[in-house]
């Protein structure tokens, strides 16, 4: 593991008064992996995602309350019902994502966040920024997907 520049490391510690950007987190030295700052960055990212999903769920509830029986044309009614079905499938996926977000927040509290469930190695900042709920490193995820493809698991 390369040694971090002590001046650079202390500069990151001095920035605790404001939120970090994705680029700033990616530029941090490896020695800062899953530091308090990074954990707070991911906690905020997960909380924002959670709030957005919950807000969308409320909008769906309002949208689904629309009465489709007053639409006289069967084709229009079918279109509306299909839109509702699509929206419900989307919300189901979001419900599953909410569960993963809660699990990720629990891992942050437990100190396990950012490390692969299978190997224990760091998942990587780039992967976590792209998918904050990731529990596997890229290599472990690829192995799992290959096994699923080969064995139909």
N, C-alpha and C positions, 0 to 999 in steps of 0.2 A: 504494500500500500504506500503510495507516495506521501511524503511529508507535506503538511500544509504550511503555507507561509504564516508565521505567527501574527504578522501585521494584518493580513487578510482575515484570519480567524477572529481577531479582536474587533475588526471592523464590522463583521457580521453580528457580533454580540452587542455592539453599540446601536444597531438598527432596531432593537427590540421595541421601540416606541411606535412603529408603524408596521402595517402588513407587508409581507414580502410578495413579490411577483413571481410568476413561474420561472422567468429568466434568472432572477436573483437566486432562487432555490437551486436551479440547475447549475449555477456558477459557483455554488458553495463547495468548499473542499470536502473530499471524502471523509475526513476526520469529523465532519459535522453531521454525518448521516444520522438521521432520526434524533437530532438535537431537540431541545425544547422549542426552539424557533420553528424548526421544520414540522414538528408534531403539531404545534399551534396553527401553522399554515394549513396542514391537511385537515385539522379539526374544523377550521373555519370553512374550508372548501366543502367538506362533507355536510356541515350544518347548512350552508347556503343551498346546496343541492337538495337537501331534505326539505327545506322551506319551499323551494320552487315546486317540488313534486307534490307537497301537501296543498299548495295553492292551486295547482292544476287539478287536483282531485276535487276541490270545491267547485271549480268551474264545470267539471264534468257532471257533477250532481245537478247543478242548475240546468245544464244543457239537456240532460236526460229527462228532466221533468216536463219538457215540451210535450204537448199532447199530439201524437201522430194520428189519432182517430179523426181529427177534424179536417185532415187533408183528403179531399174527395178523389183525387186521381191515384189509382193503385200504384202506378209507376213512381210517382212522387213519394208515396208512403213507403214503398220498398227501398227507395234511395235513402230516405231518412233513417229507416230501420238498419240498413247496411252501415250507414255512418255511425249509428249508435253502437252497433256490434264492433266496428273497428275501434271506436273510442274505448269501449269496455276492454278489448284485448290490450290496448295500449296501457290503460290504467292497471291492468293485471300485471303487466311487465314492470310498471312503475312501483306497484305494491311489493313485488319481489326485490326490486332495487332498494326500496326503503328498508327492507329487512337486512340487506347487505350493508347498507349505510350504518344501521344501528350496530351491526356486528363489528364494522370497522371502527366506530367510535368506542366500542367496548375494548377492542384491541389496543387502541391508543391509550386508554386508561390503564390497561394491564401491562403496557410496555412491550407488546408483541407486534405492534403495527410496523409495516415496512419490511418484514422478514418472511420468507417463504415458509408456508405450512409444512411442506415436504422436506426441504433441505435445510432450512434455518438460515440460509444465506440472504443477503439483502435483495429485495425485489428490484430496486433501482428507482431513482427519482423520476426519470422520464416516463416509465411505465405507471408509476403512482400518480403522476400529474395527469396522464391521459385517462387512467382508470383508478380513481382513488379507493375503490373497493377491492382491488386486486389482492389475492391471498397467496398467489403463486408467482415465482419468478417466470420470466419469459420462457426459459428452457423447460421448467417443470410443466408449464401450461402446454407447451408444444408436445411434450411427452404424453401428457394426459389426453390431448386431442388425437394424437396418433393412435393411442391404445383404443380410444372410443371408435375411431375409424376402422381399425383392424378387427376389433372384437365386438363392435356394435353395442357397446356398454351404454 
